[in-house]
């Protein structure tokens, strides 16, 4: 009889401990890290001069992102492919967050990949473009978030 009473009390204490732990866990702040809208890419490539440009953000670590711009299409030529990291304000306007990174790329099938390493808490997009020598805007990626 005493043994059964001890088991019930122990079980009740364990259940109470789980409820308290759940309440403490629920009150804890969300985990810090990085996330993307969708797959991090612009909703569709931008088509210009026989080429398509697709800017994307890629999560590379808990507080890190990279910009990846892929060029594809039928125009087999060299272009200057560029990207720039932009911060996004709450009103949706953007501001420069990095310098411009460019490379000579072979269209189609080349990629410009820039890893920015650890980043500050903010909302980001990358803006992409290429010149051939005419300027062609490749648009912005989906948004990425570094949060704490």
Order of alpha helices (4+ residues) and beta strands (2+ residues): alpha-beta-beta-beta-beta-beta-beta-beta-beta-beta-beta
